[in-house]
Amino acid sequence: MKRLLIAGLAASAAMATPAFAQTATTGTVTLDGHVGSKCTFGGATTISDSKDFGELSLADGTLATGLSASFDHELVCNGATVKVELTSVPQFAISPAPTAVTGYTSAIDYTAAITLDSADSSTATATVITDDAGGSTPSANTSDRLATGGNNVHILVNNFHTAAGAVLTSGAYQAVINYTITPMS
């Protein structure tokens, strides 16, 4: 019985002995990254549109009516707002310009406008009228991020005009309109 009692006391002492203090090990993981401000047309940073109007004059040599061109694109911009700027809007003209003759013209004026749709359903429009008859606003900023999920850039070139009764000089007319769209943080 003594042996049983001693064995019981030994077992009970082993259970009552406190465990040695355990040391916890800790660690941290830090993740960093960034997203730069950018705008892309489906991954491309440059796009090009063109429109060949064909014959620009009516039978009497004056400017044809109803000329216009429009282009729509989906742009992804991650800036808080976006700035659009028409950077170069020349006359639709023959280059080099022929000698001026009264009653004739080798340059056609027009209006170029680029409108951006914002996520808040507002729009921002940059407009240039080549003869500067008033109303030009060559740059504009959106009030919010760009709308997503469809065409949100709209380019319209219209209101082609010359002096009343001016006859168009024969030749190849061209205008290259340049614009930039920049994300703003």
VEXLO-998378 format. One line per field, with one value per residue (C-alpha): residue number from 1; x, y, z. Coordinates in pm, 1 decimal. Layout:
<lotors>
n = (NUM;...)
east = (X;...)
north = (Y;...)
up = (Z;...)
</lotors>
This chain:
<lotors>
n = (1;2;3;4;5;6;7;8;9;10;11;12;13;14;15;16;17;18;19;20;21;22;23;24;25;26;27;28;29;30;31;32;33;34;35;36;37;38;39;40;41;42;43;44;45;46;47;48;49;50;51;52;53;54;55;56;57;58;59;60;61;62;63;64;65;66;67;68;69;70;71;72;73;74;75;76;77;78;79;80;81;82;83;84;85;86;87;88;89;90;91;92;93;94;95;96;97;98;99;100;101;102;103;104;105;106;107;108;109;110;111;112;113;114;115;116;117;118;119;120;121;122;123;124;125;126;127;128;129;130;131;132;133;134;135;136;137;138;139;140;141;142;143;144;145;146;147;148;149;150;151;152;153;154;155;156;157;158;159;160;161;162;163;164;165;166;167;168;169;170;171;172;173;174;175;176;177;178;179;180;181;182;183;184;185)
east = (0.0;292.2;413.7;78.5;60.1;410.5;332.1;10.2;191.5;458.9;197.5;9.2;329.0;409.4;69.5;91.6;437.3;392.3;504.6;808.6;716.4;681.7;821.9;596.2;755.9;589.0;642.1;493.8;445.0;434.0;284.8;356.3;268.9;147.4;-67.6;49.8;-195.6;-273.4;-523.1;-547.0;-766.8;-783.8;-420.4;-299.5;-194.4;-235.3;-524.1;-592.3;-918.9;-971.0;-1252.1;-1228.6;-1510.8;-1442.1;-1565.4;-1597.0;-1768.8;-2108.4;-2153.6;-2111.8;-1776.7;-1898.0;-1863.3;-2090.3;-2335.0;-2384.7;-2018.7;-1943.1;-1741.1;-1782.4;-1582.0;-1653.4;-1405.8;-1383.5;-1102.7;-989.1;-837.1;-763.9;-717.2;-964.6;-1044.3;-937.4;-824.1;-891.5;-711.4;-728.3;-362.8;-369.1;-672.4;-567.4;-795.5;-901.3;-681.6;-452.6;-87.6;101.9;-171.0;-204.2;-202.2;-519.1;-768.5;-1079.0;-1388.9;-1190.6;-1066.4;-828.0;-919.5;-1232.4;-1313.8;-1491.5;-1563.0;-1382.2;-1511.7;-1413.8;-1653.8;-1570.4;-1842.9;-1787.0;-1895.1;-2123.3;-2312.9;-2170.3;-1958.2;-1650.3;-1609.6;-1310.2;-1407.1;-1210.3;-1363.3;-1089.0;-1189.7;-1212.7;-1559.5;-1599.3;-1695.3;-1361.2;-1264.7;-961.8;-939.3;-1173.7;-1157.8;-1408.4;-1569.5;-1529.1;-1364.0;-1448.4;-1756.1;-1674.3;-1824.7;-1867.2;-1779.6;-1692.4;-1490.9;-1686.3;-1514.8;-1725.2;-1603.2;-1879.1;-1999.1;-1771.7;-1788.7;-1619.1;-1692.9;-2037.2;-2024.3;-1651.1;-1547.4;-1314.8;-978.5;-906.0;-655.9;-614.9;-748.2;-625.0;-641.7;-484.8;-647.1;-429.6;-556.1;-434.1;-626.6;-446.1;-538.0;-534.2;-472.2)
north = (0.0;224.3;167.9;256.3;567.4;677.1;611.2;811.5;1100.3;1096.3;1103.1;1379.8;1583.2;1544.8;1682.4;1969.1;2079.2;2392.7;2377.2;2577.6;2917.3;2904.0;3184.2;3293.3;3396.5;3666.0;3804.8;4051.0;4064.4;4405.3;4439.3;4749.7;4852.1;5142.8;5227.8;5511.1;5752.9;5648.4;5660.3;5395.4;5309.9;4933.3;4922.8;5167.8;5520.2;5650.3;5613.7;5760.9;5832.7;5957.8;6068.5;6122.2;6353.2;6304.2;6597.1;6906.4;7139.2;7165.3;7203.2;7582.4;7541.7;7650.4;7434.8;7130.2;7132.0;6877.2;6782.6;6630.6;6352.6;6183.4;5920.1;5741.5;5552.8;5380.7;5524.1;5386.4;5651.1;5590.0;5951.6;6118.7;6359.9;6384.3;6679.3;6695.7;6950.8;7026.8;7104.6;7171.0;7250.6;7395.3;7502.2;7233.8;7366.0;7318.0;7320.4;7511.5;7766.8;7896.4;8268.2;8428.7;8541.3;8745.3;8525.8;8201.8;8017.7;7733.7;7705.5;7581.0;7664.9;7423.9;7336.9;7051.5;6925.3;6640.7;6544.1;6315.4;6138.4;6135.9;5872.7;6131.8;6163.6;6509.3;6588.1;6796.6;6939.5;7102.1;7300.3;7493.6;7699.1;7746.2;8097.1;8191.4;8335.4;8300.6;8008.4;7827.3;7649.2;7441.6;7249.4;7112.8;6894.9;6635.4;6682.2;6313.5;5996.8;5884.0;5673.7;5307.2;5030.5;5188.8;5475.5;5774.4;5986.6;6157.3;6353.4;6572.4;6782.7;6990.5;7341.8;7357.0;7701.9;7956.5;8316.3;8342.8;8250.4;8166.7;7916.6;7642.0;7631.6;7289.9;7076.7;6833.7;6970.3;6836.0;6910.0;6708.3;6767.3;6683.0;6634.2;6502.5;6337.7;6337.3;6171.2;6413.0;6284.6)
up = (0.0;74.4;-272.5;-415.5;-204.5;-306.3;-673.7;-642.1;-474.5;-745.0;-1019.7;-847.0;-800.6;-1167.8;-1261.4;-1016.1;-1131.6;-1337.2;-1701.1;-1795.2;-1942.4;-2321.9;-2538.4;-2830.8;-3156.8;-3365.1;-3711.1;-3953.6;-4326.9;-4494.5;-4840.8;-5046.7;-5399.2;-5604.4;-5904.1;-6123.1;-6279.4;-6634.3;-6916.6;-7186.9;-7481.3;-7431.7;-7325.0;-7591.5;-7502.5;-7858.1;-8099.9;-8439.0;-8616.8;-8969.6;-9196.3;-9572.0;-9676.3;-10044.3;-10253.2;-10033.0;-10277.9;-10438.8;-10816.2;-10785.0;-10605.5;-10261.3;-9951.5;-9930.1;-9640.7;-9365.6;-9322.8;-8983.5;-8826.6;-8491.9;-8309.6;-7980.2;-7764.2;-7429.9;-7219.3;-6884.8;-6657.0;-6292.6;-6183.3;-5948.9;-6231.9;-6593.8;-6806.4;-7180.7;-7394.3;-7765.7;-7830.3;-8205.3;-8417.7;-8753.0;-9035.9;-9282.3;-9561.7;-9856.9;-9758.4;-9868.9;-9918.9;-10274.3;-10349.3;-10218.3;-10481.2;-10397.4;-10381.5;-10338.5;-10031.6;-9961.9;-9592.4;-9420.1;-9058.9;-8826.8;-8464.6;-8288.6;-7955.3;-7724.5;-7449.1;-7157.4;-6957.9;-6580.7;-6328.5;-6166.4;-6500.5;-6573.2;-6877.8;-6952.8;-7303.4;-7467.3;-7778.5;-8038.2;-8318.3;-8577.5;-8683.4;-8314.7;-8358.0;-7982.8;-7768.1;-7769.4;-7447.4;-7544.8;-7216.5;-6951.8;-6639.5;-6530.2;-6190.0;-6108.5;-6236.4;-6590.2;-6638.6;-6696.3;-6902.1;-7243.7;-7471.0;-7253.3;-7499.8;-7777.3;-8053.5;-8282.5;-8572.7;-8735.0;-8829.6;-9134.3;-9291.8;-9515.8;-9602.2;-9761.0;-10129.3;-10126.9;-10394.0;-10274.4;-10448.6;-10597.5;-10406.5;-10117.7;-9788.9;-9456.7;-9086.0;-8806.2;-8469.4;-8168.6;-7815.5;-7482.5;-7203.0;-6870.4;-6539.8;-6248.0;-5896.9)
</lotors>
